[in-house]
Structure formats: structure tokens, C-alpha cells
Amino acid sequence: MPSKVETEKWKRQLVENAEKEILKLTDSEKFKSYLDTVAKFHRYSQRNIDLIYSQNPSASQVAGFKKWQNDFKRSVNKGEKGIRIAAPIIKRIAAPIIKKLTPEDQKRLDTTEEKAIVGYRYIPVFDISQTSGEPVLSAKDFVKENLADHKNVTNLYNELKNYLNNNTDIKVSEKRLSELGGAKGYFQPSTNEIVIGSDEPDNALKLKTLYHEYAHSQLHGLKSAFKDRPRAYQETQAEAVAYVAMQNIGVDTGNYSLGYVATWAKDKAVIHSALSEIQQVSNKVIELSDGLTKQLGLQEAQKEPEHDLKKLSAHDLNKSYQGLQQQVQQTTNSQQKAQFKNQLHEIHEEISNRTQKQLQAFAEQNPEIKQPESELDQSLKR
């Protein structure tokens, strides 16, 4: 067993390696890779996001050895090396000098008790790519599938706009692009107003612009502690939040202007401050978006309307039936399983109805073929 000195040295090395990787964020592509990690692990602390990114930038879903087995019916592959993250050691408050958990800490640690973090231990977790077993479906899979329909992107944009107008002190309005001087939208700090180009033809870009300007309102409004940041600094932060928000819902709008990150990377304190601010607002945006996509029904499997089932060929109908059977077996979410079973029943009914019609049509066209006698007929003859 390693000594206490060796353990502390190993912990410091983990953190130092993470610091080195963060300071390598000197161009847009590297920064986007880091932001991908932020989008996937937005419920994790800044420290753990940095640790995951530094050890496995392509990680998408992590869990402990037992959690993969018990909750997801998957096993960690033999020989896989764990990703070390910091797990807080929490205890009941025994002295007034110990700092209490903040409301954010309590939410993240799923507790309402008066406890405090008294230290950290570094535990191994494994990415889904390091495991084998049953497929893992999540609400995000359905959101991405549903938002492939541009009508749903427009619905999400309208819901977000309405939410901000009705539930915050921000006002969102629209003007024609010709009135915006070449911009897609803007945030006006003096009036706390966001203006978006009403005739923007790309509805995904319109949604991304709203995320971008909302980030400005949270980071660079008149009451914000960061309102005096340089203009390029502010733009990169807002663009980073928009990128994370769009990645979270699985919609790509192409290029993002993130070049100013090279300036941040020259100073460890500056980049950590900038990333912390981005993560705070990204978390807020993701939580808001998740609530709205759930409200819009976008976190559920797409349901085939009955009239659409009638239009499907027999091959496509059988293919849908087999696919749903597999999804019923794979999903561990009871609500999703029930939805799949309902769809499966509808397709089964359609297949049964078609079969009965085909048999009836065949019988009418071939009256000379004797139909099998029922058990009742046979018993009467005895």
C-alpha cells in the first residue's frame, strides 16, 4: 500500500497534468474539444471536468465499476485503466469553522443535510467506450433525433424566447436582419434586451444566436462582475456557451468564433476564471434547455402516427417492429419502455390487420380452396 506521502504526490500529479492540458487550449479546435467535455459532463465540478478532459478527451459517459454493472448491465473491459476524478469526503458539521455545503454542492451531491466537504479522494471511473454490454439510451438520444426535424428546432427557439420573456427580467424581441447592421442579433445591457434577426432562414442558427446573446446577458450585463472584460474576451465566452448549449441538444451550426482563447491560455489564472464563468452559465442554459425539451416532448421516442403506419411498406413495418422489440429489451428506463411497448402494440395491430385483409382477399379470389373446418364444426359431425 502506498504511503501517505506517495498518495499526496500522486494526487498533486493528477491535478498538475490537468493544469498542463488546460494551458494547451491555444486554438479553436482544442478549445472545442474541451467544450465537448463541458457539454457531456455539465453536472460535474470544474475540477472533474478538467480531470476527465486531461485523461480522456473523447470520454462521453463515465461511471464507476459497480454502477456500470448494476445500473447499466455493462461490464468494464479487462485491462482498462480508470479515469481518476475527485470525490468529496463529506461529513456532518461538527464545528462552526467548517465551511457548509453551498446549495449548488447540495444539488450536485444530492443531499439536503447540513454537511461539509472535509477533503477529496480520487476514485476511478470508466468511459462507456471501456465497457461492453447492453446499449445505453438516454433522453439526449431522443432530443437529437427529434431536433433533426427543423420544425422542432423552431419550437424550442420559441419556447426559450417565451420563457425568458415571461420568467426573467430579460426581454427578447425580433427585428429584420437589415436593421441589425450585419449581425444575427445583439444584447443591449442598458435595457437588458436581446434582439434576434426575425428573418434568419436557418432556424438552428437563430437558436444558437439566442443562446449566445443570453450568455452575454448573464456574463456581461450591467450588474455582472465580468461586464468590463475586453470585447473579444466577451465574444469568445458567449460563443463558447452557445457551442456547449448546441452540443448538448445535438445540433451543429458549423463555425464558431473562439480564437481569443489563445490569449487566455497565456495566463493560468485568467483561463481558469474564463472557463469557470463559461461553465456556470453553460450549466444554467443546459438545465433550462433540458426543461424545455422535456416540456415539448422532445425527450421521448418519436411516435409514428397511425396514418403514417398505413403508408409504410411491409418491409419497413417489419423493420420498425424488430427495432422496437430490440429497444424494449435494451432500455432500463421504465417510462421509455412503456412508450416503446405502446408503439410496438400499434405496429402489431397494423401487421395483424393487413394479414387478415390479405387472407380474406385470397379466400375471395380462390373460392375453390376448401377452408379448414373449425373445431365446433368437426365436433358436430361426430
C-alpha positions in Angstrom: 0.0 0.0 0.0 1.4 3.4 -0.9 2.4 5.7 1.9 0.5 8.9 2.7 3.4 11.0 1.2 3.2 8.9 -2.0 -0.6 9.2 -2.2 -0.4 13.0 -1.8 2.3 13.2 -4.5 0.1 11.1 -6.9 -2.9 13.4 -6.2 -0.8 16.5 -7.0 0.4 14.9 -10.2 -3.1 14.3 -11.3 -4.1 18.0 -10.8 -0.8 19.2 -12.4 -1.4 17.1 -15.5 -4.9 18.5 -15.8 -3.4 22.1 -15.5 -1.0 21.4 -18.3 -3.7 20.2 -20.6 -5.9 23.2 -19.9 -2.9 25.5 -20.8 -2.7 23.8 -24.2 -6.0 25.2 -25.2 -4.4 27.6 -27.6 -6.7 27.3 -30.7 -10.3 26.9 -31.6 -10.2 23.1 -32.3 -8.6 22.2 -29.0 -11.0 24.5 -27.2 -14.0 23.0 -28.9 -12.7 19.6 -27.8 -12.7 20.8 -24.2 -16.1 22.4 -24.6 -17.4 19.0 -25.8 -16.4 17.6 -22.4 -18.2 20.5 -20.7 -21.3 19.7 -22.6 -21.2 16.0 -21.8 -20.3 16.4 -18.1 -22.1 19.7 -17.2 -23.2 18.3 -13.8 -19.6 17.7 -12.8 -17.5 20.2 -11.0 -14.9 22.3 -12.9 -12.2 20.3 -11.3 -13.6 17.0 -12.5 -14.3 18.3 -16.0 -10.6 19.3 -16.2 -9.5 15.8 -14.9 -11.7 13.9 -17.3 -10.6 16.1 -20.3 -6.9 15.7 -19.4 -7.1 11.9 -19.1 -9.6 11.1 -21.9 -10.7 14.0 -24.1 -13.1 11.7 -26.0 -14.9 10.4 -22.9 -18.7 10.8 -23.3 -20.3 9.0 -20.3 -18.5 7.8 -17.1 -19.4 5.7 -14.2 -17.8 3.5 -11.5 -17.1 -0.2 -12.0 -20.2 -1.3 -10.0 -22.5 1.3 -11.4 -21.9 0.1 -14.9 -22.7 -3.5 -13.8 -25.7 -2.7 -11.6 -27.4 0.2 -13.3 -26.5 -0.3 -17.0 -25.9 -4.1 -17.3 -22.4 -3.4 -18.7 -19.0 -4.7 -17.7 -15.7 -2.9 -17.7 -13.4 -4.5 -20.3 -10.4 -6.4 -19.0 -7.2 -4.3 -18.7 -9.0 -0.9 -18.9 -7.4 1.9 -17.0 -9.7 4.1 -14.9 -10.1 7.9 -15.2 -9.5 9.4 -11.8 -11.9 12.0 -10.6 -12.2 13.8 -7.3 -14.9 12.5 -5.0 -15.7 14.8 -2.0 -15.5 13.4 1.5 -18.5 14.8 3.3 -19.3 14.7 7.0 -21.9 16.2 9.3 -20.9 19.6 10.6 -19.1 19.2 13.9 -17.6 22.6 14.3 -18.6 26.1 13.1 -15.3 26.7 11.4 -16.0 24.0 8.8 -17.5 25.5 5.6 -21.0 24.4 4.9 -22.1 22.9 1.6 -23.4 25.5 -0.8 -26.9 25.0 -2.4 -25.0 24.1 -5.6 -22.9 21.5 -3.8 -26.1 20.0 -2.2 -27.8 19.7 -5.5 -24.7 18.1 -7.1 -24.2 15.7 -4.2 -28.0 15.0 -3.9 -28.3 15.9 -0.2 -30.2 18.4 1.9 -28.4 17.6 5.1 -26.1 20.1 6.9 -22.8 18.6 5.9 -19.5 19.9 4.8 -16.7 18.8 2.4 -13.7 17.9 4.6 -11.5 16.5 1.8 -11.3 14.7 -1.5 -10.3 11.2 -2.7 -9.6 10.3 -6.2 -11.7 7.4 -7.4 -11.6 5.5 -10.7 -14.4 5.8 -13.2 -14.7 4.3 -16.7 -15.9 5.7 -20.0 -18.7 3.8 -21.8 -16.1 3.1 -24.6 -14.2 1.0 -22.0 -17.3 -1.2 -21.3 -19.3 -3.9 -23.0 -22.9 -4.9 -22.6 -26.4 -3.6 -23.1 -26.8 -0.4 -25.2 -27.5 2.7 -23.1 -30.3 5.0 -24.3 -30.7 8.5 -22.9 -33.1 11.4 -23.3 -30.4 13.2 -25.3 -30.6 10.5 -28.0 -34.3 11.3 -28.5 -33.7 15.0 -28.3 -31.1 14.8 -31.1 -33.4 12.6 -33.2 -36.4 14.9 -32.7 -34.4 18.1 -33.4 -33.4 16.7 -36.8 -36.9 18.0 -37.7 -36.4 21.7 -38.2 -39.9 22.4 -37.0 -38.9 21.2 -33.5 -35.9 23.5 -33.6 -38.2 26.4 -34.2 -40.5 25.2 -31.4 -37.5 25.1 -29.0 -36.4 28.6 -30.1 -40.0 30.0 -29.5 -40.3 28.2 -26.1 -36.9 29.6 -25.0 -37.8 33.1 -26.1 -41.2 32.9 -24.4 -39.6 31.6 -21.2 -37.1 34.4 -21.0 -39.9 37.0 -21.6 -42.3 35.5 -19.1 -40.0 34.3 -16.3 -36.9 36.6 -16.2 -36.2 40.3 -16.4 -34.7 39.9 -19.9 -36.8 41.0 -22.8 -36.4 39.2 -26.1 -37.7 40.8 -29.3 -37.0 40.5 -33.1 -36.1 42.8 -35.9 -35.4 42.2 -39.5 -31.7 41.4 -40.3 -31.5 44.5 -42.4 -31.9 46.6 -39.2 -29.1 44.8 -37.3 -26.2 46.1 -39.3 -24.9 42.7 -40.4 -25.3 41.0 -37.0 -27.6 38.0 -36.3 -28.6 39.5 -33.0 -27.4 41.6 -30.1 -27.7 42.1 -26.3 -28.3 45.7 -25.1 -27.1 45.9 -21.4 -28.7 49.3 -20.8 -32.2 47.9 -21.4 -31.4 44.3 -20.6 -32.9 43.4 -24.0 -32.0 40.7 -26.5 -32.8 41.3 -30.2 -32.7 38.5 -32.7 -33.0 38.6 -36.6 -36.6 37.7 -37.3 -36.0 36.7 -41.0 -32.9 34.5 -40.4 -33.7 31.5 -42.7 -31.6 29.0 -40.6 -33.6 28.2 -37.5 -30.7 26.4 -35.9 -28.6 29.5 -36.3 -31.4 31.6 -34.9 -31.5 29.3 -31.8 -27.7 29.4 -31.4 -27.8 33.3 -31.6 -30.4 33.4 -28.8 -28.1 31.2 -26.6 -25.1 33.5 -27.5 -27.0 36.7 -26.5 -28.4 35.1 -23.4 -24.8 34.2 -22.4 -23.9 37.9 -22.8 -26.9 38.9 -20.6 -25.7 36.6 -17.8 -21.9 37.3 -18.1 -21.7 40.9 -19.3 -24.9 42.7 -18.2 -24.7 46.0 -16.2 -24.8 44.1 -12.9 -22.4 41.4 -13.9 -18.9 41.2 -12.2 -17.5 40.5 -15.6 -19.0 43.4 -17.6 -15.7 45.1 -18.1 -14.0 42.2 -19.9 -12.4 43.1 -23.3 -14.9 42.8 -26.2 -13.1 39.8 -27.8 -13.0 38.1 -24.4 -16.8 38.6 -24.0 -17.5 37.3 -27.5 -15.5 34.1 -27.0 -17.2 33.4 -23.7 -20.7 33.9 -25.3 -19.7 31.8 -28.3 -18.4 29.1 -26.0 -21.7 28.9 -24.1 -23.6 28.8 -27.4 -21.4 25.9 -28.6 -21.9 23.9 -25.4 -25.7 24.5 -25.5 -26.0 23.4 -29.1 -23.8 20.4 -28.5 -26.0 19.4 -25.6 -29.0 19.2 -27.8 -27.1 17.6 -30.7 -27.4 20.4 -33.3 -24.4 21.6 -35.2 -24.4 25.0 -36.8 -20.9 25.0 -38.3 -18.2 27.5 -37.5 -17.8 29.1 -34.1 -15.6 32.1 -33.4 -13.4 31.0 -30.5 -10.0 32.4 -31.4 -9.5 34.6 -28.3 -8.8 31.5 -26.2 -5.2 31.7 -27.3 -4.9 34.9 -25.3 -6.4 33.2 -22.2 -4.0 30.3 -22.3 -1.1 32.5 -21.7 -2.2 33.0 -18.1 -3.3 30.1 -15.8 -5.4 32.3 -13.5 -7.2 34.0 -16.5 -8.1 30.8 -18.3 -9.4 29.2 -15.2 -11.5 32.2 -14.4 -12.8 32.3 -18.0 -13.6 28.6 -18.1 -15.3 28.7 -14.7 -17.6 31.6 -15.9 -18.4 29.7 -19.1 -19.3 26.5 -17.1 -21.6 28.4 -14.7 -23.6 29.9 -17.5 -23.5 26.7 -19.6 -25.0 24.8 -16.7 -27.8 27.3 -16.4 -28.5 27.1 -20.2 -28.4 23.3 -20.3 -30.8 23.0 -17.3 -33.1 25.4 -19.0 -33.0 23.7 -22.3 -33.5 20.3 -20.7 -36.6 21.5 -19.1 -38.0 23.0 -22.3 -37.2 19.9 -24.4 -39.0 17.8 -21.9 -41.9 20.1 -21.9 -42.1 19.9 -25.7 -42.0 16.1 -25.6 -38.6 16.0 -27.4 -37.1 13.7 -24.8 -39.3 10.9 -26.0 -39.1 8.5 -28.9 -40.8 9.7 -32.0 -44.2 8.2 -32.3 -45.4 7.0 -35.7 -49.0 8.4 -36.2 -51.5 5.7 -37.2 -52.0 7.1 -40.7 -48.2 7.0 -41.2 -48.1 3.3 -40.3 -50.6 2.6 -43.1 -48.2 4.3 -45.5 -45.3 2.1 -44.6 -44.3 -0.9 -46.8 -44.5 -4.3 -45.3 -40.6 -4.4 -45.2 -40.4 -1.1 -43.4 -43.2 -2.1 -41.0 -41.4 -5.3 -40.1 -38.1 -3.4 -39.7 -39.8 -0.9 -37.3 -41.3 -3.8 -35.3 -37.9 -5.6 -34.9 -36.2 -2.3 -34.0 -38.8 -1.6 -31.3 -38.5 -5.1 -29.9 -34.8 -4.6 -29.5 -35.3 -1.2 -27.8 -37.9 -2.7 -25.4 -35.2 -5.3 -24.4 -32.4 -2.7 -24.1 -33.8 0.2 -22.3 -33.7 0.3 -18.5 -36.0 3.4 -18.3 -39.5 2.3 -17.3 -41.1 5.3 -19.0 -39.3 4.8 -22.3 -40.0 1.1 -22.1 -43.7 1.8 -21.8 -43.6 4.1 -24.8 -41.8 1.6 -26.9 -44.3 -1.1 -25.9 -47.3 1.1 -26.9 -45.7 1.8 -30.3 -44.9 -2.0 -30.7 -48.6 -2.7 -30.0 -49.8 -0.3 -32.7 -47.4 -1.8 -35.3 -48.5 -5.3 -34.3 -52.2 -4.3 -34.8 -51.3 -2.9 -38.2 -49.5 -6.0 -39.2 -52.4 -8.2 -37.9 -55.0 -6.1 -39.8 -53.0 -6.3 -43.1 -52.6 -10.1 -42.7 -56.3 -10.6 -42.1 -57.2 -8.5 -45.1 -54.7 -10.4 -47.3 -56.2 -13.8 -46.1 -59.7 -12.5 -46.8 -58.8 -11.3 -50.2 -57.1 -14.6 -51.1 -60.1 -16.6 -49.9 -62.5 -14.4 -52.1 -60.2 -14.8 -55.1 -59.9 -18.6 -54.6 -63.3 -19.9 -53.5 -62.5 -23.4 -54.8 -59.9 -23.8 -52.0 -61.6 -25.5 -49.1 -61.3 -23.6 -45.8 -60.2 -25.6 -42.7 -63.2 -26.6 -40.6 -63.4 -25.1 -37.1 -63.3 -27.4 -34.1 -67.0 -26.7 -33.5 -67.9 -28.0 -37.0 -65.9 -31.1 -36.5 -67.5 -31.9 -33.2 -71.0 -31.6 -34.7 -70.1 -34.2 -37.3 -69.1 -36.8 -34.7 
